[in-house]
Amino acid sequence: MKRNLYVFVSVVVLVFALTACKRQWQDPDTSLATQNISIANLITNRQAYASSGVSLIGKVWNLKINTTPNQNEEGMGEAYTTFILADRMGTGVDVYAPGEVPIQEGDFVRVVGIYRKEFRPEGDYFSNVVDAVRIEDWNPGFTYWIREFEFD
């Protein structure tokens, strides 16, 4: 009787363990839970979106690639990219991305990241910035321009 109970409990635990392992692992850098919002909505509701994942679409302005004087373990200066992401009305938000991002001034992009009211990466200080996790090329289609007119 005791042996049957032991076997039953072992089978139940094994089934739960296998179902928990069945889920596919997702890289946190690419699986950030975000809200698709407009830049104007983010700017007017900064407190509501503080430390939350956001997905923004806009045009790149004031692109700067900076290297910090601090050196990492390999002896190289750590680079980061900053730019302003603006909607068609000119409302913009600052974006910080680690490394050199292969974009150009005037590109349309989708930025997925975390909105931070205060952000300090290794000495530099930023306020009201989107800490980018992913930056994708984006082509504005007809539906984008229709949606933008709705926000006016």
C-alpha positions in Angstrom: 0.0 0.0 0.0 2.8 2.4 0.9 4.7 1.5 -2.2 1.6 2.3 -4.4 1.3 5.7 -2.8 4.9 6.4 -3.4 4.7 5.4 -7.1 1.5 7.5 -7.5 3.1 10.6 -5.9 6.2 10.1 -8.0 4.2 10.0 -11.3 2.2 13.1 -10.4 5.4 15.0 -9.6 7.0 13.8 -12.8 4.0 14.9 -14.8 4.0 18.4 -13.3 7.8 18.7 -13.8 7.5 17.8 -17.5 4.7 20.2 -18.2 6.6 23.0 -16.5 9.6 22.2 -18.7 7.5 22.1 -21.9 7.3 25.9 -22.2 9.6 27.4 -24.7 12.3 29.7 -23.3 12.1 33.3 -24.4 15.0 35.6 -24.4 14.1 38.6 -22.1 15.9 41.0 -24.5 13.4 40.2 -27.2 10.2 39.3 -25.2 9.5 42.5 -23.3 5.8 43.0 -22.6 5.1 46.4 -24.1 2.2 48.7 -24.8 1.8 50.2 -28.3 1.4 53.9 -27.5 1.9 57.2 -29.3 4.8 59.5 -28.4 2.4 62.3 -27.5 0.6 59.9 -25.1 3.8 59.0 -23.4 4.9 62.6 -23.0 1.6 63.7 -21.5 1.4 60.7 -19.1 5.0 60.2 -18.0 4.0 59.1 -14.5 1.7 56.4 -15.8 4.3 54.8 -18.0 7.3 55.1 -15.6 9.3 51.8 -15.6 7.0 50.1 -18.0 7.6 48.6 -21.4 6.6 50.7 -24.4 6.6 50.3 -28.1 6.9 53.6 -30.1 7.1 54.5 -33.7 8.7 57.6 -35.1 11.5 59.3 -37.0 15.1 59.5 -35.8 16.5 63.0 -35.1 19.7 64.2 -33.5 21.5 60.8 -33.8 24.7 60.6 -31.7 27.0 57.7 -31.0 29.0 58.3 -27.9 31.9 56.4 -26.4 32.6 56.7 -22.7 36.1 57.2 -21.5 35.6 54.2 -19.2 37.0 51.0 -20.6 35.4 47.6 -20.2 37.2 44.3 -19.6 38.5 44.1 -23.2 40.1 47.6 -22.9 37.7 49.2 -25.3 35.5 52.2 -24.6 31.8 51.4 -24.2 29.7 53.0 -26.9 26.1 54.0 -26.7 23.6 55.6 -29.1 21.2 58.4 -28.2 18.6 60.1 -30.5 15.2 61.7 -30.4 12.3 59.7 -31.7 9.7 62.1 -33.0 6.2 61.7 -34.4 4.9 63.6 -37.4 3.9 66.6 -35.2 7.4 67.0 -33.9 6.7 65.6 -30.4 9.8 63.7 -29.4 11.2 61.5 -26.7 14.9 60.7 -26.0 16.1 57.2 -26.7 19.2 55.5 -25.2 20.5 52.3 -26.8 23.7 50.4 -25.7 26.2 50.0 -28.5 26.3 51.4 -32.0 22.9 51.1 -33.6 22.9 50.8 -37.4 20.4 53.6 -38.1 20.6 56.9 -39.8 19.2 60.4 -39.3 15.6 60.5 -40.7 14.9 56.7 -40.6 11.5 55.5 -39.5 12.0 53.0 -36.6 10.0 51.1 -34.0 11.6 51.3 -30.6 10.8 48.7 -28.0 12.1 49.5 -24.5 11.5 50.6 -21.0 10.5 54.2 -20.2 12.6 55.5 -17.4 12.0 58.8 -15.6 15.6 58.7 -14.3 18.3 56.6 -15.9 22.1 56.4 -15.0 24.2 54.0 -17.0 27.8 54.1 -15.6 28.2 57.8 -14.9 26.0 59.4 -17.5 22.6 60.7 -16.3 19.5 60.7 -18.4 15.9 61.7 -17.4 12.7 60.9 -19.3 14.3 58.5 -21.6 13.4 55.2 -23.3 16.0 52.5 -22.5 15.8 50.6 -25.9 15.9 46.9 -25.9 15.1 46.5 -29.6 15.1 48.9 -32.5 13.5 47.8 -35.8 13.3 49.4 -39.2 9.8 50.4 -40.0 8.1 51.7 -43.1 5.1 54.0 -42.6 2.1 52.7 -44.5 -1.3 54.3 -45.2 -2.8 53.0 -41.9 0.0 54.7 -39.9 -0.8 58.1 -41.3 -4.6 57.5 -40.8 -3.8 56.6 -37.1 -1.7 59.7 -36.7 -4.5 62.0 -37.9 -6.7 60.5 -35.2 -4.4 61.8 -32.5 -4.7 65.4 -33.7 
